[in-house]
Amino acid sequence: MPSSKITGVGMYVPEDVVTNDDLSKLMDTNDQWIVERTGIKQRRFFKEGVDSVAKMAAKAAQIALDRAGKKAEDVDFIVFATLSSDYNFPGSGVLLQRKLPFRNIGAIDVRGQCSGFVYALSIADQFIKTGMYKTILVVGSEVQSNIFEMSNRGRNMAVIFGDGAGAAVVEATNEPGKGILTTKLHSDGRFAEELYQENPGSRKKDRITAEMFEKGEFLPYMNGKLVFMNALRFFPEVVREALAEFNFKDSDLDLLIPHQANARITAAIQKEMNLPPEKIVSNIERYGNTTAASVPLALCEAWETGRIKDGDLVALAAFGSGFMWASALIRW
Ligand code: ACO
């Protein structure tokens, strides 16, 4: 049975850098509050007409393809993770399919929010293991700066999130012991309403009303403390679940790439797993939380800066809305 290997990674972030001081001109917030609680100093915001979820994905995908030495024509399937698709339907997979010279390949969207990219990678891994496809493009891309309100009533979430895209080319390999060793996927829907955007949704006869706008009911909601507590539990747990399958210990990891939820969450994972700083990736300071794009952005930067070497044991991990959480263990 073939296994799957990441052979190219790419990323794209919009040009516009938005600092905490920039946000403090739009709402009652300040650099100290944001840095102390989240570790974020700046994020990128998309420019309408220039960037979109699909456009950013295409740019990240082209870089990943070039690095893998592949052409768009070589790709057999697209798995696209996002919570902020250009349209409500169709999904972003097809919007990416038409942007590069892909064949008429299948393209699916994954709605795993912060865990979306790791779920997408797992889906790609299964298609490759069954032998159905040989080369799959996995993408995470988000435009979130327009989901949150840049105002006092939106400030608790608006300061945390950013825009960007990351991509990986996943290919079949017969090299023994190399590539994606395992993936672990979990969810607990009892917590769906603890981090969610209720409106516009299909539960109500009128999807959008003036009252919703007045009351701010279109804004996402997060129970920050509950998210924090559960993240602290599930990040280490899901990584250890993958490690345990191969009798590895925390100390066997060469690099942990967690979803960039919050620098305090990353620091707590590092402490719990007793990892030295060089074994865990944190770039939230520069991009904020980019949801499905955060793991591939961190993966791409880690690869570009030489933090991932051939033969390294690398874990990707994510936790977020759903609640959903997931990990992927990779022998690079
Ligand atoms: N700037 C300044 N003050 C603010 C802001 C802001 N942007 N947002 C809220 N405040 C105020 C609140 O109104 C409140 O004021 P009050 O005491 O007068 O009522 C005060 O700051 C404290 O608010 P809390 O919500 O209690 O802030 P807390 O200290 O819990 O920090 C945070 C909020 C950072 C979200 C925290 O709960 C946390 O770290 N949660 C983890 C969840 C997380 O990081 N999620 C990321 C996305 S989800 C994911 O990726 C999995």
Boltz pocket constraint, residues with backbone or C-beta under 6 A from the ligand:
constraints:
  - pocket:
      binder: B
      contacts: [[A, 28], [A, 29], [A, 30], [A, 33], [A, 34], [A, 37], [A, 38], [A, 114], [A, 155], [A, 156], [A, 157], [A, 159], [A, 160], [A, 195], [A, 223], [A, 224], [A, 225], [A, 227], [A, 228], [A, 231], [A, 260], [A, 261], [A, 262], [A, 264], [A, 289], [A, 319], [A, 320], [A, 321]]
      max_distance: 6.0
